[in-house]
């Protein structure tokens, strides 16, 4: 039997199912689910099969749900969870093996699909060095413009990250440094004017001891951004950066 989104083979008493949507990073969509529904009864009816292996190949297992199909079903907003821009921190602290290139590709995809989206970052991570945070900013400079939410890492007692911090005796950077980068993270994706100002401040290491300057410095640009959002409210009936997709409105 021919399958559209998987490869199926048997070796001795082992069935091997390989996800086969390389262009979509093996995203789980309608065609893949249909193939699974067809192959599972075949495996169940074969008494010679004792085990099943499901694999995605060498590079990736599966990217998750197919976001393009979710948009067709009415999805109109999402989150791009970055957590940390440095791959070292994502892997060591958050156990996320996602390469930076794939994260950037996802951000471009949600932009191309005209979804309303925001970025999420975690600050005040005691394992981060200034080099790690510089790497985060360099990533943000390459991402499409959108809103940013920066969260403070709170290691609750008894959690794995709490034990990790306790066992490592790591010396965190001063709070003012984390706050300085936090301001820059937010501004780096707000728009071209914000990003330009952010790059100058970052490169010259300005205002590291004078954080009160940031609200004053960015107020004109911030005011203009919200004036544009007000216009979108008038035109589209929504404060979001993009009008609600027609398909989503029909599904409400």
C-alpha positions as CSV (number, residue, x, y, z in Angstrom):
1,X,0.0,0.0,0.0
2,X,1.2,3.5,-0.9
3,X,1.5,6.1,1.9
4,X,1.7,9.8,1.4
5,X,3.4,11.0,4.6
6,X,5.1,8.0,6.1
7,X,7.4,5.1,5.1
8,X,6.6,1.7,6.4
9,X,8.8,-1.4,6.5
10,X,9.5,-4.5,8.7
11,X,12.7,-6.0,9.8
12,X,12.3,-9.5,11.4
13,X,9.6,-9.0,14.0
14,X,9.9,-5.2,14.1
15,X,7.7,-2.7,12.3
16,X,9.3,0.7,11.4
17,X,7.3,3.8,10.7
18,X,9.3,6.7,9.4
19,X,7.5,10.2,9.3
20,X,8.1,11.5,5.8
21,X,7.2,15.1,5.4
22,X,10.8,16.7,5.2
23,X,9.6,20.0,3.7
24,X,7.2,20.5,6.6
25,X,9.7,19.1,9.2
26,X,7.4,16.1,9.7
27,X,4.6,18.4,11.0
28,X,1.5,16.3,12.0
29,X,-1.3,17.0,9.6
30,X,-4.3,15.4,8.0
31,X,-2.3,13.2,5.5
32,X,0.0,11.9,8.2
33,X,-2.9,11.0,10.5
34,X,-4.6,9.3,7.7
35,X,-1.5,7.2,6.9
36,X,-1.3,6.2,10.6
37,X,-4.9,5.2,10.6
38,X,-4.2,2.9,7.7
39,X,-1.0,1.4,8.9
40,X,-1.9,0.6,12.5
41,X,-4.6,-2.0,11.7
42,X,-2.1,-3.7,9.4
43,X,0.4,-3.9,12.2
44,X,-2.2,-5.2,14.7
45,X,-3.3,-7.9,12.4
46,X,0.2,-9.2,11.8
47,X,1.1,-11.8,14.5
48,X,4.8,-11.8,13.5
49,X,5.3,-8.1,14.6
50,X,6.4,-7.9,18.2
51,X,7.5,-4.2,18.4
52,X,7.0,-0.9,16.6
53,X,9.5,1.9,16.1
54,X,8.3,5.3,15.1
55,X,11.1,7.7,13.8
56,X,11.4,10.9,12.0
57,X,14.7,10.2,10.3
58,X,18.1,11.7,11.0
59,X,17.5,15.4,11.5
60,X,14.1,15.8,13.2
61,X,11.3,13.7,14.7
62,X,8.3,16.0,14.3
63,X,7.8,19.8,14.4
64,X,4.4,19.3,16.1
65,X,1.0,20.2,14.6
66,X,0.9,21.6,11.1
67,X,0.3,25.2,11.7
68,X,-0.8,25.9,8.2
69,X,-3.7,23.4,8.6
70,X,-4.5,25.0,12.0
71,X,-4.8,28.4,10.3
72,X,-7.2,26.9,7.8
73,X,-9.2,25.7,10.9
74,X,-9.4,29.2,12.3
75,X,-6.1,29.8,14.3
76,X,-5.5,33.6,14.4
77,X,-2.8,34.0,17.1
78,X,0.2,32.1,18.5
79,X,3.3,32.4,20.7
80,X,6.9,32.1,19.6
81,X,8.5,30.7,22.7
82,X,12.3,31.5,22.6
83,X,13.1,31.2,26.3
84,X,16.8,32.0,25.6
85,X,18.5,33.0,22.4
86,X,21.7,31.1,23.3
87,X,21.4,27.4,22.2
88,X,23.7,26.5,25.2
89,X,21.1,27.8,27.6
90,X,18.1,26.3,25.8
91,X,19.7,22.9,25.9
92,X,21.4,23.0,29.4
93,X,18.6,24.7,31.4
94,X,15.4,24.3,29.5
95,X,16.2,21.0,27.8
96,X,15.1,22.3,24.4
97,X,17.1,20.8,21.5
98,X,15.6,23.2,18.9
99,X,18.3,24.8,16.8
100,X,18.2,28.5,16.4
101,X,17.7,28.2,12.6
102,X,14.4,26.3,13.1
103,X,13.2,28.8,15.7
104,X,13.8,31.6,13.1
105,X,12.0,29.6,10.4
106,X,9.0,29.2,12.7
107,X,8.9,33.0,13.3
108,X,9.0,33.7,9.6
109,X,6.3,31.1,9.0
110,X,3.8,32.7,11.4
111,X,4.6,36.1,9.9
112,X,3.9,34.8,6.4
113,X,0.6,33.2,7.6
114,X,-0.4,36.7,8.8
115,X,-1.0,35.4,12.4
116,X,-1.0,37.7,15.4
117,X,2.0,36.5,17.4
118,X,4.3,37.5,20.3
119,X,7.7,36.4,21.5
120,X,8.4,35.0,24.9
121,X,11.8,35.2,26.7
122,X,12.9,34.3,30.2
123,X,15.3,36.7,31.9
124,X,17.2,36.7,35.2
125,X,18.6,33.3,34.4
126,X,21.6,32.7,36.8
127,X,23.3,30.5,34.2
128,X,23.4,33.2,31.5
129,X,26.6,35.1,30.9
130,X,26.7,38.5,29.1
131,X,27.8,36.6,26.0
132,X,24.7,34.4,26.2
133,X,22.5,37.6,26.4
134,X,24.4,39.2,23.5
135,X,23.6,36.1,21.5
136,X,19.9,36.5,22.4
137,X,20.0,40.1,21.1
138,X,21.7,39.1,17.9
139,X,18.9,36.5,17.3
140,X,16.2,39.1,18.0
141,X,17.8,41.5,15.5
142,X,17.1,38.9,12.8
143,X,13.4,38.1,13.7
144,X,10.3,39.8,12.3
145,X,8.9,42.7,14.3
146,X,6.3,41.9,16.9
147,X,5.5,42.3,20.6
148,X,7.7,40.8,23.3
149,X,7.0,39.4,26.8
150,X,10.0,39.0,29.0
151,X,9.5,36.8,32.1
152,X,11.6,36.5,35.2
153,X,12.9,33.1,36.0
154,X,11.6,32.0,39.4
155,X,13.2,28.7,40.6
156,X,10.5,27.3,42.9
157,X,11.8,25.1,45.7
158,X,12.0,21.4,44.8
159,X,11.9,21.9,41.0
160,X,14.7,20.5,38.8
161,X,16.0,24.0,38.0
162,X,16.1,24.9,41.7
163,X,18.2,21.8,42.3
164,X,20.4,22.6,39.3
165,X,21.1,26.1,40.6
166,X,21.8,24.9,44.2
167,X,24.1,22.1,43.0
168,X,26.1,24.4,40.7
169,X,26.7,27.3,43.1
170,X,26.5,29.6,40.1
171,X,27.1,33.3,40.7
172,X,24.4,35.3,38.9
173,X,25.0,38.6,37.2
174,X,23.8,41.8,39.0
175,X,20.1,42.5,38.6
176,X,20.7,45.8,36.9
177,X,22.5,43.9,34.0
178,X,19.5,41.6,33.6
179,X,17.2,44.6,33.6
180,X,19.3,46.4,31.0
181,X,19.1,43.5,28.7
182,X,15.4,43.1,29.4
183,X,14.8,46.6,28.1
184,X,16.8,45.8,25.0
185,X,15.0,42.5,24.4
186,X,11.7,44.3,24.3
187,X,12.9,47.1,22.0
188,X,14.8,44.8,19.6
189,X,11.6,43.5,18.0
190,X,9.2,46.5,18.4
191,X,10.0,48.1,15.0
192,X,12.9,49.5,12.9
193,X,13.3,52.7,14.9
194,X,13.3,50.8,18.2
195,X,15.8,48.2,16.8
196,X,18.1,50.9,15.5
197,X,18.2,52.7,18.9
198,X,18.6,49.3,20.6
199,X,21.7,48.4,18.4
200,X,23.4,51.7,19.3
201,X,22.8,51.3,23.0
202,X,23.8,47.7,22.9
203,X,27.0,48.3,21.0
204,X,28.1,51.3,23.1
205,X,26.8,49.8,26.4
206,X,25.0,53.0,27.2
207,X,22.8,53.6,30.3
208,X,23.8,50.4,32.1
209,X,23.7,52.3,35.4
210,X,20.9,54.7,34.4
211,X,17.9,52.5,33.6
212,X,15.5,55.3,34.2
213,X,16.6,56.8,30.8
214,X,14.9,54.0,28.8
215,X,11.3,55.0,29.3
216,X,12.3,58.6,28.4
217,X,14.3,57.6,25.4
218,X,11.8,55.3,23.9
219,X,8.7,57.3,24.7
220,X,8.3,59.1,21.3
221,X,8.7,55.8,19.4
222,X,6.4,54.0,21.8
223,X,3.7,56.7,21.4
224,X,3.9,56.4,17.6
225,X,3.5,52.6,17.8
226,X,0.4,52.9,19.9
227,X,-1.0,55.6,17.6
228,X,-0.7,53.1,14.7
229,X,-2.4,50.5,16.8
230,X,-5.3,52.9,17.5
231,X,-5.6,53.4,13.7
232,X,-5.8,49.6,13.3
233,X,-8.6,49.5,15.9
234,X,-10.5,52.0,13.9
235,X,-9.9,50.3,10.5
236,X,-10.0,46.6,11.5
237,X,-11.9,46.6,14.7
238,X,-8.9,45.1,16.6
239,X,-5.9,46.4,18.5
240,X,-3.8,43.4,17.2
241,X,-1.0,43.9,14.7
242,X,-2.9,42.1,12.0
243,X,-6.6,42.1,11.2
244,X,-8.4,38.9,12.3
245,X,-8.3,36.5,9.3
246,X,-11.6,36.1,7.4
247,X,-11.6,32.3,8.0
248,X,-11.4,32.9,11.7
249,X,-14.2,35.4,11.7
250,X,-16.4,33.0,9.9
251,X,-15.7,30.3,12.5
252,X,-16.6,32.5,15.5
